Amino acid sequence: MYNSKKLLRKKLSTAGIVLAGIFFGSASYAQQIGMETASSNSLLGMIPQAMAPYWSKAGVDIQLSTGQTLTKSLLKLAQGSLDSAAVPPSAFSAMQRGEGPYIKMSNKAKDMSHNVRALFTIPGSYFHAITRADSGIKSWPDAKGKRVFIGPPGGSANQQIVALAKAGGLDEGDYEPIKAPWGAATQSYQDGQFDVYVGTFGLGSQSVTELSLSSDIRILSLSGEKMTPNKDSGMQAAVIPPNTYPGQVNDAPAITWQTVMMMAVRKDIADDVAYKLTKYYIENRLTLAELNSNFRDLPVTDYFAGVNAPLHPGAVRYYQEIGVEIPAELMPK
C-alpha cells in the first residue's frame, strides 16, 4: 500500500512538472508588444482593449498604454522605442515633411518617418462640437469671439478641429482657442471654462449622454459644400442624428467629421506579429460590432481609408491571402 501511494505521488509530481512546462512554455511563446493609443473611453482606446483577448489567443500579448498624445506615440514608433500605435494620418504626413509637431526636428523627422509601417485602418471617434442649449450658439459662426476647446497641446486634433470650425464658417483667429488634456476637458466645460467643447466620442457615447443629462446640449453642424473634409486630413464626413442623446436639442442631423486612423508598427517588427495583428483584427471586426454598438463602423470601414504609410510585409501577406487589392503606393519598398 505504501509503495502504491509513493508511486502515485511520484506520478502526480511528474504530471505537475509537465503541466508547468506546458504553461510556462506557452507563456514564453507569446510575443509581447507595447502599444499606445488615445483615452480609454474613446473608440481608439476601446478597440485595442476589445481586441487584446483575440490577439492574445493568437500569441501576441499587448501591453496597452491609453491616454497618450498620438503625435508623441508616432515619434516613439519612428525612433524604434515603441512597437505599435494608433497614428493620425495627418501626423504621419507632417513627420514626412518635417512640419507641425516635428518642425524642430525637420530633416531628422523626415528620415525617421521611413521607420513606420501601417497595418490597417481603424475608424476613430466623431467630433462632437457641443454647446449649452441656452448659450445662444446655434451654428459655428455664432461662436465668433467665444472660447473653443481644440484638444490637447501638441496633438493632431488641434489642426483637425481648427479645420472643422473653418468648414463650419468660423475662421481661425475669430475665436479664443483653448488647449487642455482630453481627460480634463469635460469637467472644464462643465465649469464654464469654454463655450464650445469639441470632443471626440463614439456615436451614442455614455460620456456625452451624461453631459446632456446635466444640461441640455446642442451639437453644431456643418452645411453646404464644406461638409466633406480634405482627403488627406485623416477624416471622413459623418452624421449625428437627432435624439442621439437625451438632452440633445437638435431638430436636424448634425453633420460632422469622423477621424480615421491607421494602426502602425515599427518597420523592423517581426513579420509574423504584423500578420497576426492584421489577420485577427480584420477577422473579428464583425464580432466586435455585434457585441458593442460603439463598434458599428468597424466592419464597414475600408481597409486602407486614411492609411498613408507603406504597409508592413506581414500585413501585405494577409491581404494577399484574402485577395484584397493593395494600392500601389502602399506597397513596401
C-alpha positions in Angstrom: 0.0 0.0 0.0 2.8 2.4 1.0 4.6 1.7 -2.3 1.5 2.4 -4.4 0.9 5.8 -2.6 4.5 6.6 -3.2 4.3 5.7 -6.8 1.0 7.8 -7.1 2.8 10.8 -5.5 5.6 10.4 -8.0 3.3 10.3 -10.9 1.4 13.4 -9.7 4.6 15.2 -9.2 5.8 14.4 -12.7 2.5 15.4 -14.2 2.8 18.8 -12.3 6.2 19.4 -13.8 4.9 18.6 -17.3 1.9 20.9 -16.9 4.1 23.6 -15.6 6.4 23.2 -18.5 3.4 23.4 -20.9 2.2 26.6 -19.1 5.5 28.4 -19.0 6.3 27.2 -22.5 3.1 28.7 -23.9 3.7 31.9 -21.8 7.2 32.3 -23.2 5.9 31.6 -26.7 3.6 34.6 -26.6 5.2 37.7 -28.1 4.7 40.9 -26.1 4.5 44.2 -27.8 4.0 47.7 -26.5 1.1 49.7 -28.0 -0.1 53.3 -27.3 -3.5 54.8 -28.1 -5.8 57.6 -27.1 -8.0 57.8 -24.0 -9.5 54.6 -22.7 -13.1 55.7 -23.2 -12.5 56.8 -26.9 -13.0 54.4 -29.8 -9.3 54.4 -30.3 -8.8 53.3 -26.8 -11.7 50.9 -26.7 -10.9 49.0 -29.9 -7.4 47.7 -28.8 -8.8 46.8 -25.4 -11.6 44.8 -27.1 -9.1 43.2 -29.5 -6.5 42.2 -26.8 -8.0 38.8 -26.0 -8.2 37.9 -29.7 -4.6 38.9 -30.2 -3.5 37.1 -27.1 -5.1 33.8 -28.3 -3.0 34.3 -31.5 0.1 34.5 -29.4 0.6 38.3 -29.3 0.2 39.9 -25.9 -0.5 43.7 -26.0 0.9 45.9 -23.3 -1.5 48.8 -23.9 -1.0 52.4 -22.7 -4.0 54.6 -23.1 -4.4 58.4 -22.7 -1.4 59.1 -24.9 -0.8 62.1 -27.2 -0.6 60.3 -30.5 1.9 62.6 -32.2 4.3 61.6 -29.5 3.4 58.0 -29.9 4.3 58.3 -33.6 7.6 59.8 -32.7 8.4 56.8 -30.4 7.4 54.5 -33.1 9.7 56.2 -35.6 12.6 56.1 -33.1 12.1 52.4 -32.5 11.3 52.8 -28.8 7.6 51.6 -29.3 6.2 48.7 -31.2 2.8 49.8 -32.2 0.4 52.8 -32.0 -2.8 54.3 -33.4 -1.4 57.0 -35.7 -3.3 60.0 -37.2 -2.5 60.1 -41.0 -2.1 63.9 -40.8 0.6 63.5 -38.1 2.5 61.0 -40.3 2.3 63.4 -43.3 3.7 66.2 -41.0 6.5 63.9 -40.0 7.3 63.1 -43.6 7.6 66.8 -44.3 9.3 67.7 -41.0 6.5 70.1 -40.2 3.9 70.7 -37.5 4.8 68.9 -34.2 8.1 67.8 -35.8 9.3 71.1 -37.2 12.1 71.4 -34.7 13.4 68.0 -35.9 12.9 68.8 -39.6 15.3 66.6 -41.6 15.7 64.1 -38.8 11.9 63.7 -38.6 11.8 63.1 -42.4 14.4 60.3 -42.1 12.7 58.7 -39.1 9.3 58.5 -41.0 10.9 55.7 -43.1 10.8 53.5 -39.9 7.0 53.5 -39.8 4.8 50.8 -41.4 1.0 50.5 -41.5 -1.3 47.6 -40.8 -5.0 48.7 -41.3 -7.5 51.5 -40.8 -9.4 51.9 -37.5 -12.4 54.3 -37.5 -12.0 56.9 -34.8 -14.4 58.9 -32.9 -16.9 61.5 -34.1 -16.1 65.1 -33.4 -18.9 66.5 -31.2 -19.0 70.3 -31.2 -21.0 70.7 -28.0 -22.6 73.9 -26.7 -25.2 74.6 -24.0 -28.6 74.7 -25.5 -29.2 78.1 -23.8 -25.8 79.6 -24.9 -27.2 81.3 -27.9 -24.7 79.5 -30.1 -26.7 77.7 -32.8 -24.2 77.5 -35.6 -20.4 77.7 -35.9 -20.4 81.4 -36.9 -22.3 82.2 -33.6 -19.2 81.1 -31.8 -17.2 84.2 -33.0 -15.4 85.7 -30.1 -16.1 82.7 -27.9 -13.8 80.2 -26.2 -13.5 77.0 -28.2 -11.8 73.8 -26.9 -9.5 72.4 -29.7 -7.8 69.4 -28.0 -4.6 68.8 -26.0 -1.4 70.8 -26.6 0.7 69.4 -29.4 -1.9 66.9 -30.6 -3.0 66.4 -34.2 -6.6 67.1 -33.1 -5.7 70.8 -32.9 -5.4 71.1 -36.7 -8.4 68.9 -37.3 -10.7 70.9 -35.0 -9.5 74.2 -36.5 -10.2 72.8 -40.0 -13.7 71.6 -38.8 -14.5 75.1 -37.3 -13.4 76.7 -40.6 -15.5 74.4 -42.6 -18.4 75.4 -40.4 -17.8 79.1 -41.1 -15.7 80.1 -38.1 -12.2 81.1 -39.2 -9.1 80.7 -37.1 -8.5 84.0 -35.3 -12.2 84.6 -34.8 -12.3 82.7 -31.5 -10.2 82.0 -28.5 -8.7 78.5 -28.9 -8.4 76.6 -25.6 -6.0 73.7 -25.3 -6.1 71.1 -22.4 -5.7 67.4 -21.9 -8.6 65.3 -23.1 -9.2 63.9 -19.6 -9.8 67.3 -18.1 -11.9 68.7 -20.9 -15.4 67.5 -19.8 -15.1 68.9 -16.3 -13.6 72.2 -17.7 -16.6 72.5 -20.0 -19.0 71.9 -17.1 -17.1 74.5 -15.1 -17.7 77.1 -17.8 -14.1 77.4 -19.0 -15.1 77.3 -22.6 -18.2 77.9 -24.7 -17.8 75.2 -27.4 -16.4 71.8 -26.4 -15.2 69.9 -29.5 -14.6 66.4 -28.1 -14.0 63.1 -29.8 -16.5 60.4 -28.9 -18.1 57.3 -30.3 -21.7 57.8 -31.6 -24.0 57.5 -28.6 -21.2 57.9 -26.1 -22.1 57.4 -22.4 -19.9 60.4 -21.6 -21.9 62.7 -23.9 -25.2 61.2 -22.6 -24.2 62.1 -19.0 -23.2 65.5 -20.1 -26.6 66.1 -21.8 -28.4 65.0 -18.7 -26.8 67.6 -16.6 -27.5 70.4 -19.1 -29.3 70.3 -22.5 -26.8 70.5 -25.3 -26.7 71.5 -29.0 -24.3 69.8 -31.4 -23.0 72.3 -34.1 -23.4 71.1 -37.7 -21.6 71.7 -41.0 -23.5 72.7 -44.1 -23.0 73.3 -47.8 -20.0 72.4 -49.9 -17.5 72.0 -47.0 -19.2 69.1 -45.3 -16.6 66.7 -46.7 -13.1 67.0 -45.4 -9.9 67.1 -47.5 -9.0 63.5 -48.4 -5.5 63.9 -46.8 -6.9 65.1 -43.5 -7.4 61.7 -41.9 -11.2 62.4 -41.5 -14.4 61.5 -43.2 -17.9 63.0 -43.1 -20.3 61.6 -40.5 -23.8 62.2 -39.1 -25.0 62.6 -35.5 -28.8 62.0 -35.7 -31.3 64.0 -33.6 -32.2 62.3 -30.2 -28.8 60.5 -30.1 -28.5 61.9 -26.6 -31.3 62.5 -24.0 -30.6 66.3 -23.6 -29.8 67.0 -27.3 -32.0 69.8 -28.7 -31.0 69.4 -32.4 -34.1 69.0 -34.7 -32.0 68.0 -37.7 -29.0 65.7 -38.1 -25.7 67.3 -37.2 -23.1 66.9 -39.9 -19.6 66.5 -38.5 -16.3 64.7 -39.2 -15.1 61.3 -38.0 -11.4 60.6 -37.6 -9.8 57.6 -39.4 -6.5 56.3 -38.0 -4.0 53.8 -39.1 -2.7 51.1 -36.8 1.0 51.3 -37.3 4.1 49.4 -36.2 7.9 50.0 -36.3 9.4 48.8 -39.6 11.5 46.0 -38.0 8.8 44.3 -36.0 8.5 40.6 -36.9 6.5 39.8 -40.0 4.6 37.2 -38.0 3.5 39.7 -35.4 2.3 42.2 -38.1 0.5 39.4 -39.8 -1.4 38.3 -36.7 -2.3 41.8 -35.6 -3.8 42.4 -39.1 -5.5 39.0 -39.6 -7.2 38.8 -36.2 -8.4 42.4 -36.3 -9.9 42.0 -39.8 -11.5 38.6 -39.0 -13.1 39.8 -35.7 -14.4 43.2 -36.7 -17.9 42.0 -37.3 -18.0 40.1 -34.0 -16.9 43.2 -32.1 -19.6 45.3 -33.9 -22.3 42.7 -32.9 -21.2 42.8 -29.3 -20.9 46.6 -28.9 -22.8 49.2 -30.8 -19.9 51.6 -30.4 -18.0 49.5 -32.9 -20.7 49.7 -35.6 -18.3 51.4 -38.0 -15.6 48.7 -37.8 -16.9 46.2 -40.4 -17.9 48.9 -42.9 -14.7 50.9 -42.9 -12.4 50.5 -45.9 -9.1 48.6 -45.1 -7.0 51.5 -46.2 -9.1 54.6 -45.6 -6.6 57.2 -44.2 -3.6 54.9 -44.5 -0.7 56.9 -45.9 2.4 54.9 -44.7 3.7 51.9 -46.5 2.2 48.6 -45.3 4.3 46.2 -43.3 5.1 43.0 -45.3 3.3 40.9 -42.6 0.1 42.9 -43.4 0.7 42.6 -47.1 0.9 38.8 -46.7 -2.5 38.7 -45.1 -4.3 40.9 -47.6 -2.8 38.9 -50.5 -4.1 35.7 -48.8 -7.7 37.0 -48.8 -7.5 38.6 -52.2 -7.6 42.2 -51.3 -6.2 44.6 -53.9 -3.5 46.8 -52.3 -3.0 50.3 -53.7 0.4 50.5 -55.3 1.5 53.5 -53.2 1.1 51.4 -50.0 3.3 48.5 -51.1 6.5 48.4 -49.1 9.6 49.5 -51.0 
